[in-house]
């Protein structure tokens, strides 16, 4: 499938409702489970996605659109989300993310990006030359990756409980 901005927006727009369905009204055990001590919990993932909307995707897009092709993007601190999630309920976090994402998509749509703009260059601090198209495609896949991460983390909680069915549950492998 070739990148299409409208198709990426479909994915990005659905992420808040997917996370809402997965996480709203879940017990603390589900919200704070993790596969290993250094892994993200489902709430951490939500905070990470909020942080990326706030400090990563659109700020980097603006750098590209403003012609800063050779200025490396500021590094993204993947763990700076703690300030966004501290002392907030899951309901508040889900509502905040839905609002933030709606604002992000409104801003993205208002840019009225052309095919030529999607090919404008930028510089990633680690990967080097990238395009706006790469950045926006990555945003959508990043969401899908983290949805999968939440589902795998939650599934792992019942790894032993499923007994021999574990052999048929590819999510546990």
NORKA-V112097 format. One record per helix or strand. SS is the DSSP state (A for helix, B for strand). FROM is the first residue (numbers start at 1). LEN is the number of residues. If there is no record, write none. Layout:
<<SS | FROM | LEN> <SS | FROM | LEN>>
//
This chain:
<<A | 5 | 19> <A | 28 | 4> <A | 42 | 14> <A | 57 | 9> <B | 72 | 1> <A | 82 | 4> <A | 90 | 21> <A | 115 | 4> <B | 121 | 4> <B | 128 | 4> <A | 132 | 25> <A | 163 | 6> <A | 170 | 3>>
//
